[in-house]
């Protein structure tokens, strides 16, 4: 019965949001007028100014409505809200601004609700499994929460516990999400946007399997075994199941508490640089990366010198592998940005799979080049400057004076590549986090040493392929 009521509440909220936009569209259809654009010679639809203002108000009301519903429903909706908060390319800024509050504002559950999980998985109560376990959590997330504990041998550990019944809740919530995606696609016809839903289902399945998370923790740790400044917890296997993950406790300062770093002998600029370096290494060297790099998943410790900090990595439920096609495309795009080569950037765009089969190539290439030219005019390419520039471009694209037909045609030309969900999520979150720590760090330039060896490998591979595909020269005729 509770799951049914949850489904009804979610459908009610999404229904209100949907109807408010349908009303806005209806008013636009009734009250518009056509005017000839003197530059293009095309007829463009014009709406009254008060209707534009009403649209902004509708966005504001619905963004708050979505945030309140998310906090009330909790669980998967908080996870979904966190994902949507960084998808600035698909949602109005007012939505992402409201939903950003979900990155840290997750209320915990009482410990007594979690106690049955220990007995079901281990046949013992928590106070029997651990010498001491704190009932007040040190961290709470959308799917589970973390408690500090001490093993019987005195080892200090962190115990991550999955919320009871969360897997059943996910199944119900995903029905609503898939319906919402269908409705969203009607407004914004991005090809294969359904992959966002598929990726979220996959992500939730992995994040609700702590045995899988333990494996990913050990793989990531092995990848950075030679790096003494990137630290990982160790799994306590005998106290780990699909629902409970026990790991060594890691000390440190939350990575976004920048103002406290100097007093601890930590240089924030060095923290930001090392964070970016580790991310590029994950993407382009190991091809295994942390897809949820928000502030709660990193701690920082003082090193031997202020410019040698240590970074602690936490939460490995969203670890993902990056496909070769995406890596090759990203290399082309980054090389295009380094060389200010629009042709190479466009080639990377196609290689990653962003162009749909029905793409209007002329319109798509025109748009890509337009963004590229704007980016090249930006002298300051630090995270803060790029975020501001990107938002201005998005606002221009969303300008109501842009022909709706052209915008829909552009959206139909864009595909959503398989695997891009995780890379986009990780990249946006990572560079947003770096900007919070030190907005003056040039993240693209830091990536140069990691990308260039791959560029050379890719060029050598392509040259070898061209050579093998070349026709054999004809034998000279006998004299």
C-alpha positions, 0 to 999 in steps of 0.5 A: 500500500505504501509503494502504491501511495508513493507512486500516486504522489510522484505521478501527481507532482509530475502531472502538475508540472506537465499540465502547467507547461501544456497550458503555457504551450496552449497560450503560446499557440493562441496568442502568438503572431508571425513577423518577418526576420529582416536578416534571414527573411524567414517568418518567426513566431513572436509571443507577448512579453507577459507570456515570456515572464509567465514562462519564467514564473512557471519554471520557478514554481515547478523547480521548487515543486520538484525540489519539495517533492524530491525531499518528501519522497526521498530515496531514488528521487534524491538520487535523480535530483542530484543527477538532474542538478548537473544536467544544465544542457537539458534543464533550465538553470532555475531547476538545476539551481534548486536541485543543487541543494540535494548534493548535501541535504539528505536527511538520515534515517533512525538507526533502529530501522537499519538494525534488522539488516545486520541480523538478516545478513550476518545472523547477529546484532550490530553490537555483537558484530562490532565492539562499538557502533555509533547510532548517529550516522556520519553521512547520509545519502539517497540509498544508504547511510554511514556509521562509525564503528570499532572492530573487536580488535580495535580497528576503526571502521566506517559501516555503510548500510543500505536502506531496507526495502530500497530495491522495491522502491526503486522499481516503483520509482523507475516507472514514473521516471520512464514516463517522465522521460517520454513526456520530456522527449515530447518537449525536447526531442533529443534522440535516445534520451531514454538512455538516461533512464537506462543508465540510471537503472544501471547506476542504481543497481550497482549502487545497491550492491555493496559487494560490487562497490567493494570490488570497485574500491579495490580496483581503483585502489590498485590503479593508484597503488603507486600514488602515495597522495591518492588514498582509499579505504580497505574493505573488511570482507568478513563484515561486507554483504550486498547490504552492508559494507565495512571499510577502514575509517579514513580521516580528513577534511571535507574537500570543499572546506577551502577556508580551513585548509591553510591552517592545516598546512594544505594549499587549496590550489595544489588540491585542485590541481591534483584532483584534476590530474587524478580525474584525467588519469582515471579517464584516459589511463585506467579507463575506470573513473569515479562517476560521482565526484561530489564534495562528500566523496573526497577528503583532504589530508596534509602532506609533507608540504602545503603543495603536496596534499593527500586526497582521500577517495570515498564511495565507489558505487558509481565507478564506471568504465569508459568506452573506446569510442568516447575516449577517442572522441574526447581526445579529438575534442581536447586536441581541437581545443588545444590547437583551436582546430574546429574541424578536429573538434567537430570530428570528435563530436561525430566520433563520440556518437552525438549526431543522430541518424536523422541529423540535419548535418548543416544545422548541427555543424553550424551550431557546433562551430558557433559554440566553438567560436565563442569558446575560442574568444574566451581568454580565461578557460578556468572552470569558473569562466567556462561555467559562466560562458556555458550558461550564457550560451545556453540562455541564448539557445533557450531565447524565446526569439529563436524559432521553435522549429529550428530548435526542435530540428537541432534537438532531433539532430542530437543523439545521446551516446551510450555511456555518455551519461556517466562521463558527462555526470562525472566531468560536470561534477568534477569541474564544478568541484574544482571551481569551488576549490580554486576557480583559477585552475586551468583544467584543460591545460592540466589534462595536456600531459595525459591526452598527448600520449593518447593522441600520438598513439591514436595517430600512429594507429590511424596511420597504420590502418591507412597503410594496411588499407592502401592498394598494392602498387602495380608491378612495373611492366617487363621491358 
